[in-house]
Amino acid sequence: MKAFYCDHFVLPLPEKHRFPMAKYAQLRHRIETTLPEVELLVPPAIDDKALRRAHDPLYLRRVIDGALDPKDVRRMGFPWSPQLVERSRRSVGGTVAACRVAVEETGIAACLAGGTHHAFADRGEGFCVFNDAAVAARSLQAETAEKRASIERVLIVDCDVHQGNGTAAIFARDPSVFTFSIHGRRNYPFHKETSDLDIELEDGTGDAEYLDALDTSLDRILSIFGADLVIYLAGADPYEHDRLGRLALTKEGLDRRDRLVLDRCRDERLPVAVVMAGGYAPEVEDIVDIHFNTIRRAAELKRSS
């Protein structure tokens, strides 16, 4: 299985910043040392043409030029730097590359970053600069129009604990992309957008209730929407000890979540690109464990297909 990484494009952050940037390099190291069947690749930086498929040209220009105002920077959660722009381009490039590989080669691939679902067409939010799933969906659809692929309808399965508000807004009037978000009702963002299907869970929701809601939702979606590609946001933040999560899933429950989503994609013969999304446990090792289990399950699915 191919997985794309960009952790060596370092985003400089202030000391004690709460975003766990170290998780990406640790995840790649664990994959390198324990999953030899996973081929690790550096993605190309996404270009402006592709970014404009999901983002306003003026917003894109302001990000590239470092012309965001202080309010924009606070909302985004990261200080601006040239490294921020390059890292964001590579993260989106990884998701686009994973989608292409899943469609054209192997049926499943991963980006060891991505899941930046709070980025809107015209602004960044919540540690998200560009919306990788939105750019990837639109890019694969554009390639279909150029007769290079066969992707017209994309399903985004967002299992981050926070609603994918930016993704929902970008595709609000686009019936070719189905946005599904299963998230905490009382968690960030406090103003929710409207996805094609939102499942809102109360604080403290555990494994059994979460998995039942997810299984029922996938049944419903797959019965009404004929997807050509799935982009799966496998957030680590529904974890019971996550600082920003407020749900109560165990590591075993999150592993069962991954198996449920990936097995359904296999059963439906749907190519799937897996991206990491959020995770804010106090111990970075716990975040890495959860993301690693996701990649391990994806690699197992690839072996068995």
Secondary structure, DSSP 8 states (H G I E B T S, - for coil): -EEE--TTS-----TT-SS-THHHHHHHHHHHHH-TTSEEE------HHHHTTTS-HHHHHHHHHT---HHHHHHH-S---HHHHHHHHHHHHHHHHHHHHIIIIISEEEESS---TT--SS--BTTBSS-HHHHHHHHHHHHHHTTS-----EEEEE-SSS--HHHHHHTTT-TTEEEEEEEETTSS-SS----SEEEEE-TT--HHHHHHHHHHHHHHHHHH---SEEEEE--STTBTT-TTT---B-HHHHHHHHHHHHHHHHHTT--EEEE------SSHHHHHHHHHHHHHHHHHHHHH-
